Amino acid sequence: MHVDLSINLGGIRMKNPVMTASGTFGYGPEYADLVNLDTLGAIVVKGICLEPKTGNEPPRTAEVASGMLNAIGLPGPGVDGFVREYMPFLRRHDVPVIVNIWGRTLEEYAEVAARFSDVEGIAGLEINVSCPNIKEGSQVFGTHLDLFRKVLDAVRAATPLPLIPKLAPDVSNIADFARAAEESGANAVSLINSFPAMAIDIKTRKPRLANITGGLSGPAIRPIAVRLVWLAARAVSIPVVGIGGISSPEDALEFLIAGASAVAVGTANFTDPGTAGRVIAGIETYLREAGHQRVDDIVGSLRI
């Protein structure tokens, strides 16, 4: 039986529902010798802001039980550097490119979005709202509903590209943020971003990250992410991208059954770059054995 894995993610046509998560796959070339990029549903590149940025001081990562902590600090080449250095390579591949963007002010978010609008080969923008707003007392955009709406309104006004806000996990009601995204014109939402956490070296009694705290990702957060995806998917009609600890086809299928239309493989890329390929193959096998012809047949099929 033929299985059609293709999906339409808020206007982004993908050959299958498996993406790479921002920050775990570089900008594409870093994995090109290890992964056939053309087999992926989409590549979500590392976060880009207006100007080049070096990131935080080391140590910036720490392995923990069932996951990792990171406080990389969003280093990157800036808009112009990314377009010049990486887009010629990415345009040679048959895979949608989604650029994760961020800023420290509403104006920066809008300007980054506007400057990417006319760049050939960009399929959409993922909006990282886990950044502090320097004009609002360092409040994080993604955890304050009013600031969250303002960011999305500013970006939506700046670009016609499909927008995918990446939701923070540490909010009181994820459904409120998903609905706000839809109301502000988002084409999809992705969740979750890494979970704020910290670890301590008991020998030195110092934090294991120079930044003190960081983001927890990997298998440890998957059950949390599955629940939040389920809650968000029930609240909106736009597609949901499930992210958090996916390292096998079974992990990805949990998200799809919970209501995600697509998934993103993140931390697993560091230990096994072939994870996304295995997930794609496993989803196809599951659908065929269950007698389904399309991915949509199982999206949101949770039996309660």
N, C-alpha and C positions, 0 to 999 in steps of 0.2 A: 504493500500500500504506500502510495506517495504521501509524504508529510511535508506540508508547507510551513517552514519556520519563519517566514517573513512577517514583519509587523510594521505598522505605521505609528511611530511614537510622536504624537503631536505635530505631524507634518514632516517628520524625519523618517524616510523610508529605509528600513534596515532588513538585511537578508536573514537575520535571526535575532533573538532577543537578548543576546549576551554582549555586554559592553565591558570596557575596562574602566575602573574607578580612577578618578582624578588623583594624581599624586603617587600612583603606584605603577605607572606605565611610562613615565617620562613624557616625551613628546612624539614617540613613535619609533624613531631610529634606534633608540637604545635596545629595543626588543626585536628589531627586524631580522636579526640573524637567528633568533630563537623561535619566533612565531610567524606564521603566515598571516600578515596583517589583513589580507583580503578576505580571510575567512571570518573575521570578527563582525559582530553586528554594528559596532561603532567604537571609535577610539575617543575617550575623553582625556584631554591632555592636562598636564599640571597647570595649576592656577596662574593666571596672567593678570598683572596690574599695568598701570600706565608706563612706569619706568622700570629699568632693571633693579633687581633686589637680591641681596646676598643671603638672606635668611638668618636664622639664629646661630649662636655659638654652639659648638659641640660640648658634651655629647648631646645628640639630637634624637637618638632612638634608644630604646631599651626593650629587650625581650622580656615578656612576662608570661605567666601561665596562660596558655590558650590564646595568645595574642601578642601585640606589641604596642608600646607607647611611642609616639613621635611628637616632636616639637620642631619640625624642620624650619618653620617660619616662612613658608611660601616663597622661596627663592625663585627667580625666573628672569628671562631676558627682556621683559617688558613687551608692549604691543609691537613696536617696530622690530625689535630683535626677533621675536617669534615669527612674524610674517616673513622676515628676510631669511632667517636661518632654517626654519622648519617647514613652512608651507610648500616650497617647491618639492620637497621629498614627499609630503603627505598627499599632494595632488596627483602623484604618480600611482596612488593606490586606490582600489575600488572599495573604499570604506568611508562612511560618514565621519567627519571630524567635528567633534563637539568641544568647544573651548570653555574651560572653567575660568570665570573672571571674578575679580574682587577689587575692592577699593576701600579707602579709609573714610571717604565722604560720599554723600549722594552724588555729588558732581563727578567724582572720579568713576563711580560705577557707570554713570550715564555716558561719560566720554569714552571709556573703554568699549562699551557696547556699540556706540556710534562708529568708532573707528574700525571695528570688526565687520560692520554691516556690509561694506563694499569689498570685502576680501574674498576673492574667488576660492571656493573649496571648503568654506566653513558652513556646516549644516545647521548649527544651532549653538546656543550659549547655555552653559550650566552656571548658575549664579551662586557663588559661595557667600553665604550671609553670616558666616561664623567669624567675622572680623569686627574689631571694636571701632566705633565711630568716634573719631577724635573731636568732633564738635558737640558730642552729646555725653561728655563725661566718661568716655570709653565704654559706654554700653554696647553690648554686642547686638548687631542688627538682627541676627536670627533668633534671638530669645525675647525680643520686645516687639509685640505685635504691631504697634504703630510704626516703629522704625522699619520693620519688615515690609509693611505695606508701602512705605515711602520709597524704599529701595526698588521694589518691583515696579511701582508706578513710574519712577524716573527711568529705569532701564527700558520698560515697555514703550515709553514715549521716544526713546532714543534709537530704537532699532525695530525692523520688521522681522528679524530672525526669530525662529522658535526659541522660547525661553523655558529653562528647567531649573527653578530654584532648588537648591540642595538644603533640605530641612535639618535643623539641629535637633538632637534627641532630648536635650535637657530643657524641655518646655513643659508647662503644666497640662496642655491639651494640644496634641499634635494635629487634631482635626481642625482646630481654629486656624492654624498656620496653613494647612493644605487648602482650606476654603478661601483664605485671604489670597493665596497665590492664584487660585482659579479666578477669583473676582478681579484681580489686578491684571488679568490677561495672560497668565502663564499657560504654556501649552502642555506642560507635564510637571510633575514634581519628582525629585529623587530623595531618597532617605534610606539610611540615616548617615549623617556625617559622624566622624569619630566621637567617642564619648569622653568628656573631660575627666581626667584621672591623673594619678601620680604614683610613683614608687620610690622607695627609700632604700639606700644601701645601709644596712644596719651596722656594718663595720666602721664606716666613716660617719654615719648618721647624717649623711647629705642626700639630697634628692638625686636620683639617677639621671635626671635630665638637667641640663644647665638652665633651662627655662623654668625649672621646678615642676610645673605641670605640663601635660601634653594631651594628646588624643589617643584613646584606647580603641584599637581596631582588631580584627581577627575573629576566630571562632567564639571567643568569650562573649561578644556582643550580639551574636546571631539571634538568639531567642528574643532579645529585646527588640532588635530590628524587625523581626517577623511580626511581632505584636503591633509595632508602630505602623508598619506598612498596612496591616489589616485595618487598623483604625483610620488611617488616611484614605485608603482606597474606598472605604464605605462612605466617606464624607464628600468626595468629589467625583466628577464625571470625566475629568482629564486623566490621562495615563499616569501610572506611578512606576518609578524605577526602584527596585529593591536592592539595597546595599547593606552589607554587614556580615563578614565572616564566611563568605561563600568559598568553599574549597572542593565541592563535589557537585555532580548533577542533582543529587538528592537535596542538597542545601538550596540550590537554585529553585528547584521544584516547590519547596516549601513557600518561597516568596510568591511564585506564580499562583499557587493555589490560594494563598492569602489575599491575592488581589493585584499583585504587581503585573504589569504588562511586559516588563523587561527587567533584567538584573545586571548588576555590575560586579565584576570580580576585582578585588582590591589587594589586600595583604597577601593573599595566596600567590600573587604574581612574583613576590620576592623569593619564595621557596620553590615554586614550580611554575615557570612561565607557560607551561602547556595547560594550565588549569582551565582557561577559557575554552580551549579546544575540546577538552574532555567534557566540559559542561554542555557545550553545544551538542556534541554527539550523544550524550546521555539524555538530554531533553528529547532529541529526535527518537531515540530508542523507546523512551517511556511513552511518548505519544503513539508510536506505531503499535506497541504492545497493548496499549489501552484502547486502541481502535479510534484514535482521534486524528484528524487530518490537519488541524491548525492549532497554533499555540493558544489562540483566543478561546479554544474549547475548554481549557482548564483554568484560565485566569479567573480568580475569584470563585472557584468551585468548592471552597471549603464547606464541608457538611457539618452542621451544628444541630 
